[in-house]
Amino acid sequence: MQRFTGLLIHRNASDSLLGVLDSWLLQAGLERLIVVDNGSGADHLKAIREAMAAHAGGPVAIELLEAGGNLGFGPGANAGLRHWLTTHDTQWVALAPHDAAPADDCLALMGAALGRRPRAGLACADVGDGSIPVMDPYFGGLVMKPRSDAGAPGPDGWEEVDYPHGTLMVARRATLEEIGLFDERYFAYCEEADLGIRARRHHWRVGLVRGARVTNTHLGSSVALVDHLQHRNTLLLVRTHSGRYHAFIRLLISAYQLLDGSVRPTRRPLVFDAAARRDGVRDYLRHRFGPPPSRYLGR
């Protein structure tokens, strides 16, 4: 059985975190669960500490790592990953946001698939929609239905993908020691696509394990924040891994989508905020990465 350390990234959502805590503590092979808190309020921290005290002495050790501020998902994850790499000896880390609820057999199924593949470096759980993460040279990280000619998953559920989605992903210690951690310029969104591309370039395998189910129980980020970060970070991702020409074409596409959504509201996607998109493109052109403007961070 593979040995895991769990890593949950949290900010101001203790109800969501405590709602999934038991599902994490039931995971086979999980030896320790680390909660990285990104600057939550005192009430949320109190609730987390009380829950940890109630589970003290159980089969899974729990610890709270306070980042001291809203670092973002990638930098917050890096704080937890560095702590794991220097303090604990498990071969695998399972990383997720605070609202990810794994099925009872999620890590067991993932561990079985990983154990059969010595070069497996990154993998993600199955959200149940049949899609796979794909890196497009113009549109960056996408989640798409497989092509009709794509091969079926292996008997253990393993399916090769371009990168692991961030709902629940696992990483091998040796892989991160070789390729490094998340690029903190992204703050949140697209960092897992960048990590997957880097892993595959170093000849590590990246997969999705069908049947190892995970559910996102809550979506808490504002539309403006998501739209800003996704547009800014997609442009950075495309420029980094596909080149300036592809990034220029993606920039033109973004400009068209912004204009079209502004003049024809019925054609807007679910995530659309004109001002946030404009700011995201502007920040990309000015090479402003890391935390977004404070007006988008809210609480």
C-alpha positions as CSV (number, residue, x, y, z in Angstrom):
1,M,0.0,0.0,0.0
2,Q,1.2,3.5,-0.9
3,R,1.8,5.9,2.0
4,F,0.3,9.4,1.7
5,T,0.5,12.7,3.4
6,G,-2.6,14.8,2.8
7,L,-2.4,18.6,2.2
8,L,-5.5,20.8,2.3
9,I,-5.4,24.5,1.4
10,H,-7.9,26.5,3.4
11,R,-9.1,30.1,3.7
12,N,-12.1,31.3,5.6
13,A,-14.3,28.2,4.9
14,S,-14.0,26.1,8.1
15,D,-17.5,24.7,7.6
16,S,-16.5,23.3,4.2
17,L,-13.3,22.0,5.5
18,L,-14.9,20.3,8.5
19,G,-17.5,18.9,6.2
20,V,-14.9,16.8,4.3
21,L,-12.6,16.1,7.2
22,D,-14.0,12.7,8.0
23,S,-13.8,11.6,4.3
24,W,-10.0,12.4,4.4
25,L,-9.4,10.7,7.7
26,L,-10.9,7.4,6.4
27,Q,-8.5,7.2,3.4
28,A,-6.4,4.0,3.3
29,G,-2.7,4.8,3.4
30,L,-3.1,8.3,4.7
31,E,-0.7,8.8,7.6
32,R,-0.9,12.6,8.2
33,L,-3.2,15.4,7.2
34,I,-1.8,18.9,7.0
35,V,-4.1,21.9,6.7
36,V,-2.4,25.0,5.3
37,D,-4.3,28.1,6.4
38,N,-4.1,31.1,4.1
39,G,-4.8,33.9,6.6
40,S,-8.3,32.9,7.8
41,G,-10.2,34.8,10.5
42,A,-10.0,33.9,14.2
43,D,-13.3,32.1,14.2
44,H,-12.3,29.8,11.4
45,L,-9.0,29.0,13.0
46,K,-10.7,28.3,16.3
47,A,-13.1,25.9,14.6
48,I,-10.3,24.0,12.9
49,R,-8.2,23.8,16.1
50,E,-11.2,22.4,18.0
51,A,-11.8,19.8,15.3
52,M,-8.2,18.8,15.3
53,A,-8.2,18.4,19.1
54,A,-11.3,16.2,18.8
55,H,-9.4,13.9,16.4
56,A,-6.1,13.9,18.3
57,G,-4.8,10.4,19.0
58,G,-6.5,8.9,16.0
59,P,-4.8,6.8,13.3
60,V,-4.1,9.9,11.2
61,A,-2.1,12.7,12.6
62,I,-3.4,16.2,11.9
63,E,-1.5,19.4,11.9
64,L,-2.3,23.1,11.1
65,L,0.3,25.2,9.2
66,E,-0.5,28.9,9.3
67,A,0.7,30.8,6.3
68,G,-0.1,34.2,7.9
69,G,-1.9,35.7,4.9
70,N,-3.6,34.9,1.6
71,L,-0.8,33.5,-0.4
72,G,-3.0,31.9,-3.0
73,F,-3.4,28.3,-3.9
74,G,0.0,27.6,-5.5
75,P,2.1,29.5,-2.9
76,G,0.1,28.1,-0.1
77,A,0.5,24.6,-1.4
78,N,4.2,25.2,-1.7
79,A,4.4,26.2,1.9
80,G,2.8,22.8,2.8
81,L,4.9,20.9,0.3
82,R,8.2,22.3,1.6
83,H,7.0,21.4,5.2
84,W,6.2,17.8,3.9
85,L,9.5,17.4,2.0
86,T,11.6,18.5,5.0
87,T,9.6,17.0,7.9
88,H,7.9,13.8,6.7
89,D,9.0,10.7,4.9
90,T,6.0,9.5,2.9
91,Q,6.6,9.0,-0.8
92,W,3.3,10.6,-1.9
93,V,1.4,13.8,-1.1
94,A,-2.3,14.2,-1.9
95,L,-3.1,17.9,-2.4
96,A,-6.6,19.5,-2.6
97,P,-8.6,22.6,-1.7
98,H,-10.5,22.6,1.5
99,D,-13.8,21.6,-0.1
100,A,-12.7,18.4,-1.9
101,A,-14.4,15.3,-0.6
102,P,-12.7,12.0,-1.7
103,A,-14.8,8.8,-1.8
104,D,-13.8,6.2,0.8
105,D,-11.6,4.2,-1.6
106,C,-10.2,7.2,-3.5
107,L,-6.5,7.1,-2.3
108,A,-6.6,3.3,-2.2
109,L,-7.5,3.1,-5.9
110,M,-5.0,5.8,-6.8
111,G,-2.2,4.1,-4.8
112,A,-2.9,0.8,-6.6
113,A,-2.5,2.4,-10.0
114,L,0.6,4.4,-8.9
115,G,2.3,1.3,-7.5
116,R,2.2,-0.4,-10.9
117,R,4.0,2.6,-12.6
118,P,7.5,3.4,-11.4
119,R,7.6,6.5,-13.5
120,A,4.2,7.9,-12.4
121,G,5.0,11.3,-11.0
122,L,1.6,13.1,-10.9
123,A,-2.0,11.9,-10.9
124,C,-5.4,13.2,-10.2
125,A,-8.7,11.7,-9.0
126,D,-11.8,11.3,-11.0
127,V,-14.5,14.0,-10.8
128,G,-16.9,11.8,-12.7
129,D,-17.6,13.8,-15.8
130,G,-15.6,11.7,-18.2
131,S,-13.3,14.5,-19.2
132,I,-9.5,14.7,-19.2
133,P,-7.1,17.6,-18.7
134,V,-5.5,18.6,-22.0
135,M,-2.9,21.3,-22.8
136,D,-3.8,23.2,-25.9
137,P,-1.0,25.4,-27.5
138,Y,-3.4,28.4,-27.9
139,F,-6.0,28.0,-25.1
140,G,-3.7,26.5,-22.3
141,G,-5.1,24.0,-19.8
142,L,-8.5,22.7,-20.8
143,V,-10.8,19.9,-19.6
144,M,-12.2,18.0,-22.5
145,K,-14.0,14.8,-23.5
146,P,-11.6,12.3,-24.9
147,R,-11.4,11.8,-28.6
148,S,-13.3,8.9,-30.1
149,D,-10.0,7.3,-31.1
150,A,-8.4,7.7,-27.7
151,G,-7.4,4.5,-25.9
152,A,-9.5,3.3,-23.0
153,P,-8.2,3.5,-19.4
154,G,-6.2,0.6,-18.1
155,P,-7.9,-2.1,-16.0
156,D,-6.8,-0.2,-12.9
157,G,-8.4,3.1,-14.2
158,W,-5.1,4.8,-15.2
159,E,-5.4,7.2,-18.1
160,E,-2.6,9.3,-19.4
161,V,-3.3,13.1,-19.3
162,D,-1.4,16.3,-20.0
163,Y,-1.7,17.5,-16.4
164,P,-3.5,16.7,-13.2
165,H,-6.5,18.8,-12.3
166,G,-6.4,20.6,-9.0
167,T,-9.6,19.1,-7.4
168,L,-7.4,16.3,-5.9
169,M,-3.9,15.6,-7.2
170,V,-1.1,13.4,-5.9
171,A,2.6,14.0,-6.4
172,R,5.6,11.7,-5.9
173,R,8.4,13.1,-3.7
174,A,11.1,12.3,-6.2
175,T,9.2,14.1,-9.0
176,L,8.9,17.4,-7.0
177,E,12.5,17.1,-5.9
178,E,13.5,16.9,-9.6
179,I,11.1,19.5,-11.3
180,G,10.4,21.9,-8.4
181,L,7.2,23.0,-6.9
182,F,4.4,25.2,-8.2
183,D,5.3,28.4,-10.1
184,E,4.1,31.1,-7.7
185,R,3.5,33.6,-10.4
186,Y,0.1,32.0,-11.0
187,F,-1.2,32.6,-7.5
188,A,-4.2,30.3,-8.4
189,Y,-5.4,28.6,-11.6
190,C,-3.1,27.1,-14.3
191,E,-0.3,26.2,-11.9
192,E,-1.2,22.5,-12.1
193,A,-1.0,22.6,-15.9
194,D,2.4,24.2,-15.7
195,L,3.5,21.5,-13.2
196,G,2.2,18.7,-15.4
197,I,4.0,20.0,-18.5
198,R,7.3,20.2,-16.6
199,A,6.9,16.7,-15.2
200,R,6.3,15.2,-18.6
201,R,9.3,17.0,-20.0
202,H,11.3,15.2,-17.4
203,H,9.8,11.9,-18.6
204,W,7.5,11.4,-15.6
205,R,4.1,10.0,-16.3
206,V,1.0,12.0,-15.5
207,G,-2.4,10.3,-15.2
208,L,-6.0,10.4,-14.1
209,V,-7.3,7.4,-12.2
210,R,-10.9,6.5,-13.3
211,G,-13.1,5.3,-10.4
212,A,-11.1,7.1,-7.8
213,R,-13.8,9.6,-7.2
214,V,-13.6,13.1,-5.6
215,T,-16.4,15.7,-5.3
216,N,-16.0,19.5,-5.1
217,T,-18.5,20.4,-2.5
218,H,-18.4,24.2,-2.8
219,L,-17.2,26.9,-5.2
220,G,-16.4,30.0,-3.3
221,S,-14.3,32.3,-5.5
222,S,-15.9,35.3,-7.1
223,V,-16.6,35.4,-10.8
224,A,-14.3,38.5,-11.1
225,L,-11.4,36.8,-9.4
226,V,-11.7,33.6,-11.4
227,D,-12.0,35.5,-14.7
228,H,-9.1,37.7,-13.9
229,L,-6.7,34.9,-12.9
230,Q,-7.8,32.5,-15.6
231,H,-7.2,35.0,-18.4
232,R,-3.9,36.4,-17.0
233,N,-2.5,33.0,-16.2
234,T,-3.6,31.3,-19.4
235,L,-1.6,33.9,-21.3
236,L,1.4,33.3,-19.1
237,L,1.0,29.5,-19.5
238,V,0.8,29.7,-23.3
239,R,3.7,32.1,-23.6
240,T,5.9,29.9,-21.3
241,H,5.2,26.6,-22.9
242,S,4.1,27.3,-26.5
243,G,5.9,30.6,-27.3
244,R,5.2,34.2,-28.0
245,Y,3.4,33.6,-31.3
246,H,0.8,31.4,-29.7
247,A,0.4,33.8,-26.8
248,F,-0.2,36.6,-29.3
249,I,-2.9,34.6,-31.0
250,R,-4.4,33.8,-27.6
251,L,-4.3,37.5,-26.8
252,L,-6.3,38.3,-30.0
253,I,-8.8,35.6,-29.1
254,S,-9.2,37.1,-25.6
255,A,-9.8,40.5,-27.1
256,Y,-12.5,39.2,-29.4
257,Q,-14.2,37.3,-26.6
258,L,-14.2,40.3,-24.4
259,L,-15.7,42.5,-27.1
260,D,-18.3,39.9,-28.1
261,G,-19.4,39.3,-24.5
262,S,-19.6,43.0,-23.9
263,V,-21.9,43.8,-26.8
264,R,-23.9,40.5,-26.8
265,P,-24.7,39.5,-23.2
266,T,-26.6,36.4,-24.2
267,R,-23.3,34.9,-25.6
268,R,-21.4,35.4,-22.4
269,P,-19.9,32.3,-20.7
270,L,-20.9,31.5,-17.1
271,V,-17.6,33.0,-15.9
272,F,-17.5,36.5,-17.4
273,D,-16.5,39.9,-15.9
274,A,-15.5,42.5,-18.5
275,A,-13.5,44.6,-16.1
276,A,-11.7,41.7,-14.6
277,R,-10.8,40.3,-18.0
278,R,-9.4,43.7,-19.1
279,D,-7.3,43.9,-15.9
280,G,-6.1,40.3,-16.4
281,V,-4.9,41.1,-20.0
282,R,-3.4,44.4,-18.8
283,D,-1.5,42.6,-16.0
284,Y,-0.2,40.0,-18.4
285,L,1.1,42.7,-20.8
286,R,2.8,44.5,-17.8
287,H,4.3,41.3,-16.5
288,R,2.3,41.7,-13.2
289,F,1.9,38.2,-11.7
290,G,1.5,36.8,-8.3
291,P,-1.4,38.1,-6.2
292,P,-4.2,39.8,-8.2
293,P,-5.4,43.4,-7.4
294,S,-6.7,43.5,-3.9
295,R,-10.2,44.5,-5.1
296,Y,-10.7,41.0,-6.4
297,L,-9.6,39.1,-3.3
298,G,-12.5,40.2,-1.2
299,R,-12.5,38.7,2.3
